[in-house]
């Protein structure tokens, strides 16, 4: 599995083995706890301009004050927003 993001801080924290005490520490711990479910996992930085899908997902989640994981696919609300923006949802 490859996890891509546009926050260098989050990517570095996910790659680190140190305990994170920042405001996003719980999210980092959750990501680390899920790492064992996969044979291989990598974290990659992608600039926001190059990753419109992740940016749209994050923006919509913030607007709705919702959090979710994409383990079971892209939520329907995100699919509709991508289509509204003229983008085809990724597979």
Secondary structure, 3 states (H helix, E strand, C coil): CEEEECCHHHHHHHHCCCCCCCCCHHHHHHHHHHHHHCCCCEEEECCHHHCHHHHHHHHHHHHHCCCCCCCCCCCHHHHHHHHHCCCCCCC
